[in-house]
């Protein structure tokens, strides 16, 4: 019986090795709460730190993300919004979100991106994030593209008044093993705004891996049954 138990333990270890796959991809400041905007309930990415509503978020310690646009206040752009009452951006309620009380806003062609380490060529991943739109009538009709290394992996057409909704997106990474850039990009024209927060990426096992693991477990079960019959 001891030999059977040793064989089972060895087989389990081997199967776990076979079934191992790339771990979760670490996203810095996934909920956009590491940096406090110094311009109240919303802050545009822009030059300087005393030129509200602008702040150089890209230079802030711990921000993790790169905001892509700098236009003019009230025009197309990107930055941070909070859940503060009276926010003129009128974002969805943050109540119940596990992701904190800040989000990135994507106004017109605004974007936010982060280069992430640890991608494996040919590996499948699950990307999850919370996405919502501006509640002011007619100003939340934004379309958001989700890209990896500039390749669109998902498109979300929002209408005004869309509450924060958990989105899940499965994709197979087609680039080389190593770092890759995740980007959320607004594509609407005119004053249309979406909000994103709480991004996370985890690897998913391939079907062949699950099949091998299941076959191994069946083999262990067969060995135990034969031993018990003796």
VOPAGU-2260 file (C-alpha; in pm, 1 decimal, decimal comma):
REM VOPAGU-2260
SITE   aa  ch    i         X         Y         Z
SITE  UNK   A    0       0,0       0,0       0,0
SITE  UNK   A    1     289,5     234,6      78,0
SITE  UNK   A    2     425,3     188,1    -272,6
SITE  UNK   A    3      86,0     275,7    -418,8
SITE  UNK   A    4      66,3     590,2    -206,9
SITE  UNK   A    5     416,0     690,9    -315,6
SITE  UNK   A    6     319,7     634,2    -679,4
SITE  UNK   A    7       3,6     838,7    -635,5
SITE  UNK   A    8     195,0    1124,9    -473,9
SITE  UNK   A    9     456,0    1119,5    -750,5
SITE  UNK   A   10     188,8    1112,8   -1020,0
SITE  UNK   A   11       1,3    1405,7    -864,1
SITE  UNK   A   12     319,3    1611,5    -853,6
SITE  UNK   A   13     390,1    1530,7   -1217,2
SITE  UNK   A   14      35,5    1615,8   -1320,4
SITE  UNK   A   15      50,2    1945,1   -1137,6
SITE  UNK   A   16     368,4    2021,0   -1328,0
SITE  UNK   A   17     202,4    1936,4   -1657,0
SITE  UNK   A   18    -105,3    2139,8   -1566,8
SITE  UNK   A   19      92,6    2440,8   -1457,4
SITE  UNK   A   20      41,6    2747,1   -1670,7
SITE  UNK   A   21     141,8    3111,2   -1664,1
SITE  UNK   A   22      36,9    3290,1   -1347,7
SITE  UNK   A   23    -162,8    3611,1   -1315,8
SITE  UNK   A   24     -27,4    3921,8   -1483,9
SITE  UNK   A   25      50,9    4192,1   -1229,1
SITE  UNK   A   26    -115,9    4528,6   -1300,1
SITE  UNK   A   27      13,7    4828,2   -1106,5
SITE  UNK   A   28    -258,0    5047,6    -957,3
SITE  UNK   A   29    -534,2    4845,2   -1119,7
SITE  UNK   A   30    -807,3    5052,5    -953,0
SITE  UNK   A   31    -647,6    5392,8   -1027,1
SITE  UNK   A   32    -651,1    5483,6    -656,9
SITE  UNK   A   33    -276,8    5505,5    -588,1
SITE  UNK   A   34    -261,4    5872,1    -688,4
SITE  UNK   A   35    -494,2    6143,0    -562,1
SITE  UNK   A   36    -582,0    6407,3    -815,5
SITE  UNK   A   37    -508,5    6755,4    -683,8
SITE  UNK   A   38    -792,0    6919,5    -871,4
SITE  UNK   A   39   -1091,9    6790,3    -681,7
SITE  UNK   A   40   -1334,7    6534,7    -817,8
SITE  UNK   A   41   -1170,1    6511,1   -1160,5
SITE  UNK   A   42    -824,2    6572,9   -1300,7
SITE  UNK   A   43    -710,2    6586,3   -1662,4
SITE  UNK   A   44    -370,8    6456,6   -1765,9
SITE  UNK   A   45    -176,1    6770,3   -1845,0
SITE  UNK   A   46     127,2    6982,5   -1763,4
SITE  UNK   A   47     220,1    7090,3   -1414,2
SITE  UNK   A   48      59,9    7028,7   -1076,0
SITE  UNK   A   49     -88,2    7369,5    -997,9
SITE  UNK   A   50    -269,3    7431,3   -1324,5
SITE  UNK   A   51    -608,4    7277,7   -1239,8
SITE  UNK   A   52    -788,2    7098,0   -1378,4
SITE  UNK   A   53    -459,0    6962,7   -1513,9
SITE  UNK   A   54    -201,4    6744,6   -1340,0
SITE  UNK   A   55      92,1    6550,7   -1481,1
SITE  UNK   A   56     -46,1    6213,9   -1375,3
SITE  UNK   A   57     204,6    6028,1   -1592,9
SITE  UNK   A   58     486,1    6157,9   -1372,1
SITE  UNK   A   59     314,8    6070,8   -1043,3
SITE  UNK   A   60     480,4    5801,6    -832,6
SITE  UNK   A   61     287,7    5475,8    -832,9
SITE  UNK   A   62      47,4    5569,6   -1111,7
SITE  UNK   A   63     151,0    5269,5   -1324,4
SITE  UNK   A   64     -55,1    5383,3   -1622,1
SITE  UNK   A   65      17,6    5620,3   -1908,5
SITE  UNK   A   66    -257,9    5862,7   -2000,6
SITE  UNK   A   67    -240,6    5939,5   -2369,1
SITE  UNK   A   68    -400,5    6277,1   -2432,0
SITE  UNK   A   69    -347,2    6638,4   -2345,2
SITE  UNK   A   70    -580,4    6878,6   -2516,5
SITE  UNK   A   71    -763,6    7153,5   -2325,3
SITE  UNK   A   72    -993,6    7158,6   -2028,3
SITE  UNK   A   73   -1340,7    7054,3   -2131,6
SITE  UNK   A   74   -1212,3    6901,9   -2454,0
SITE  UNK   A   75   -1106,9    6549,8   -2547,9
SITE  UNK   A   76    -869,8    6391,5   -2300,2
SITE  UNK   A   77    -821,9    6148,3   -2016,9
SITE  UNK   A   78    -745,3    6148,0   -1646,8
SITE  UNK   A   79    -895,1    6051,6   -1311,8
SITE  UNK   A   80   -1241,6    6087,8   -1161,5
SITE  UNK   A   81   -1355,7    6014,5    -807,2
SITE  UNK   A   82   -1685,7    5917,0    -651,5
SITE  UNK   A   83   -1718,9    6260,3    -487,5
SITE  UNK   A   84   -2071,1    6401,5    -482,9
SITE  UNK   A   85   -2132,3    6675,1    -736,1
SITE  UNK   A   86   -1867,0    6551,3    -978,0
SITE  UNK   A   87   -1934,8    6741,4   -1303,1
SITE  UNK   A   88   -1832,6    6432,1   -1500,7
SITE  UNK   A   89   -2130,5    6254,9   -1341,0
SITE  UNK   A   90   -1974,4    5905,8   -1335,3
SITE  UNK   A   91   -2172,9    5595,0   -1236,0
SITE  UNK   A   92   -2206,0    5505,4    -870,0
SITE  UNK   A   93   -1899,8    5333,5    -723,4
SITE  UNK   A   94   -2114,9    5164,5    -456,6
SITE  UNK   A   95   -2045,1    4793,7    -432,5
SITE  UNK   A   96   -1733,8    4803,5    -647,7
SITE  UNK   A   97   -1441,4    4605,2    -504,8
SITE  UNK   A   98   -1211,3    4829,7    -703,4
SITE  UNK   A   99   -1214,6    5146,1    -490,6
SITE  UNK   A  100   -1355,3    5491,4    -558,7
SITE  UNK   A  101   -1149,7    5620,1    -850,9
SITE  UNK   A  102   -1148,7    5543,5   -1220,8
SITE  UNK   A  103    -981,7    5657,1   -1539,9
SITE  UNK   A  104   -1198,8    5860,6   -1773,7
SITE  UNK   A  105   -1174,9    5835,5   -2153,1
SITE  UNK   A  106   -1322,6    6144,5   -2313,9
SITE  UNK   A  107   -1357,9    6134,4   -2692,8
SITE  UNK   A  108   -1022,1    5990,1   -2809,8
SITE  UNK   A  109    -866,9    5961,2   -2462,9
SITE  UNK   A  110    -666,3    5653,6   -2371,1
SITE  UNK   A  111    -486,6    5487,1   -2083,4
SITE  UNK   A  112    -229,2    5209,9   -2113,0
SITE  UNK   A  113      20,8    5004,9   -1915,7
SITE  UNK   A  114     305,7    4779,9   -2026,4
SITE  UNK   A  115     281,0    4450,9   -1838,4
SITE  UNK   A  116     537,5    4175,1   -1788,8
SITE  UNK   A  117     495,7    3800,0   -1799,7
SITE  UNK   A  118     296,2    3719,7   -2113,6
SITE  UNK   A  119     353,1    3379,9   -2274,7
SITE  UNK   A  120     321,2    3333,0   -2650,4
SITE  UNK   A  121      10,8    3131,8   -2741,0
SITE  UNK   A  122    -128,2    3144,0   -2385,7
SITE  UNK   A  123    -497,0    3217,8   -2321,8
SITE  UNK   A  124    -584,3    3491,3   -2073,0
SITE  UNK   A  125    -893,0    3631,6   -1905,5
SITE  UNK   A  126    -910,1    4009,4   -1878,1
SITE  UNK   A  127   -1168,9    4157,4   -1643,8
SITE  UNK   A  128   -1249,3    4521,8   -1572,0
SITE  UNK   A  129   -1534,2    4752,6   -1474,1
SITE  UNK   A  130   -1667,1    4981,3   -1746,7
SITE  UNK   A  131   -1934,2    5252,1   -1727,8
SITE  UNK   A  132   -2032,4    5578,3   -1893,7
SITE  UNK   A  133   -2121,8    5936,9   -1812,3
SITE  UNK   A  134   -2470,7    5987,4   -1675,3
SITE  UNK   A  135   -2525,9    6337,1   -1817,9
SITE  UNK   A  136   -2776,6    6294,4   -2098,4
SITE  UNK   A  137   -2619,0    6227,7   -2436,5
SITE  UNK   A  138   -2258,9    6254,7   -2312,7
SITE  UNK   A  139   -2182,1    5889,8   -2236,9
SITE  UNK   A  140   -2218,7    5743,4   -2584,4
SITE  UNK   A  141   -1857,2    5633,1   -2592,2
SITE  UNK   A  142   -1710,5    5329,6   -2765,5
SITE  UNK   A  143   -1407,8    5175,1   -2595,0
SITE  UNK   A  144   -1156,0    4950,9   -2765,8
SITE  UNK   A  145    -940,6    4717,4   -2559,2
SITE  UNK   A  146    -604,2    4647,9   -2718,4
SITE  UNK   A  147    -298,2    4433,1   -2656,2
SITE  UNK   A  148       8,5    4563,3   -2839,3
SITE  UNK   A  149    -219,0    4768,0   -3063,4
SITE  UNK   A  150    -436,6    4470,7   -3161,1
SITE  UNK   A  151    -804,5    4511,6   -3074,1
SITE  UNK   A  152    -926,1    4223,1   -2857,7
SITE  UNK   A  153   -1261,6    4372,4   -2758,6
SITE  UNK   A  154   -1494,3    4663,0   -2841,6
SITE  UNK   A  155   -1763,8    4802,1   -2611,0
SITE  UNK   A  156   -2028,0    5048,6   -2735,5
SITE  UNK   A  157   -2178,8    5230,2   -2435,7
SITE  UNK   A  158   -2480,6    5454,1   -2408,4
SITE  UNK   A  159   -2523,8    5738,6   -2161,2
SITE  UNK   A  160   -2608,6    5623,9   -1810,6
SITE  UNK   A  161   -2438,0    5283,8   -1824,6
SITE  UNK   A  162   -2356,2    5173,9   -1467,0
SITE  UNK   A  163   -2021,0    5020,4   -1384,1
SITE  UNK   A  164   -2042,1    4669,1   -1526,0
SITE  UNK   A  165   -1793,6    4386,0   -1481,7
SITE  UNK   A  166   -1667,8    4285,7   -1825,7
SITE  UNK   A  167   -1481,1    3961,1   -1894,1
SITE  UNK   A  168   -1276,4    3913,9   -2206,7
SITE  UNK   A  169   -1089,2    3598,5   -2306,9
SITE  UNK   A  170    -805,7    3628,2   -2557,5
SITE  UNK   A  171    -505,1    3434,4   -2679,8
SITE  UNK   A  172    -182,9    3629,4   -2667,8
SITE  UNK   A  173     -30,3    3632,1   -3014,7
SITE  UNK   A  174     287,5    3826,3   -2943,4
SITE  UNK   A  175     629,7    3703,8   -2831,6
SITE  UNK   A  176     685,6    3588,6   -2475,6
SITE  UNK   A  177     762,5    3886,3   -2255,4
SITE  UNK   A  178     604,5    4227,6   -2192,0
SITE  UNK   A  179     297,5    4357,6   -2373,3
SITE  UNK   A  180      93,3    4676,5   -2355,1
SITE  UNK   A  181    -269,3    4679,2   -2243,7
SITE  UNK   A  182    -464,6    4984,5   -2361,5
SITE  UNK   A  183    -817,6    5118,2   -2318,5
SITE  UNK   A  184    -898,3    5363,0   -2598,1
SITE  UNK   A  185   -1200,6    5587,5   -2654,1
SITE  UNK   A  186   -1305,8    5614,1   -3019,2
SITE  UNK   A  187   -1615,1    5836,4   -3015,9
SITE  UNK   A  188   -1621,1    6187,0   -3161,4
SITE  UNK   A  189   -1756,4    6474,5   -2960,3
SITE  UNK   A  190   -1787,3    6508,4   -2584,2
SITE  UNK   A  191   -1851,9    6141,7   -2495,4
SITE  UNK   A  192   -1694,5    5982,8   -2187,2
SITE  UNK   A  193   -1646,2    5634,0   -2045,7
SITE  UNK   A  194   -1486,9    5522,0   -1718,9
SITE  UNK   A  195   -1272,9    5214,8   -1649,9
SITE  UNK   A  196   -1133,9    5065,9   -1328,5
SITE  UNK   A  197   -1047,8    4738,3   -1155,6
SITE  UNK   A  198    -853,2    4570,9   -1438,3
SITE  UNK   A  199    -712,6    4220,0   -1383,0
SITE  UNK   A  200    -554,6    3956,9   -1608,8
SITE  UNK   A  201    -520,4    3587,2   -1528,6
SITE  UNK   A  202    -395,9    3299,0   -1739,7
SITE  UNK   A  203    -633,9    3017,2   -1829,0
SITE  UNK   A  204    -535,3    2653,0   -1888,2
SITE  UNK   A  205    -548,9    2515,6   -2241,1
SITE  UNK   A  206    -802,1    2236,2   -2312,5
SITE  UNK   A  207    -520,3    1988,7   -2378,8
SITE  UNK   A  208    -379,5    2062,8   -2033,7
SITE  UNK   A  209    -713,9    1994,8   -1870,8
SITE  UNK   A  210    -744,4    1672,8   -2071,1
SITE  UNK   A  211    -402,4    1553,7   -1955,4
SITE  UNK   A  212    -486,1    1636,7   -1594,6
SITE  UNK   A  213    -819,5    1454,2   -1616,4
SITE  UNK   A  214    -657,5    1150,9   -1778,4
SITE  UNK   A  215    -398,3    1139,6   -1502,2
SITE  UNK   A  216    -663,8    1152,3   -1231,0
SITE  UNK   A  217    -851,9     868,0   -1398,6
SITE  UNK   A  218    -531,1     666,4   -1402,8
SITE  UNK   A  219    -480,0     720,7   -1031,5
SITE  UNK   A  220    -836,5     612,9    -964,9
SITE  UNK   A  221    -780,3     294,2   -1164,1
SITE  UNK   A  222    -466,8     208,2    -967,7
SITE  UNK   A  223    -647,0     254,8    -635,6
SITE  UNK   A  224    -937,0      33,4    -744,0
SITE  UNK   A  225    -704,3    -245,6    -858,0
SITE  UNK   A  226    -512,9    -227,2    -530,9
SITE  UNK   A  227    -830,7    -248,7    -323,9
SITE  UNK   A  228    -944,8    -558,7    -513,8
SITE  UNK   A  229    -634,9    -750,4    -412,8
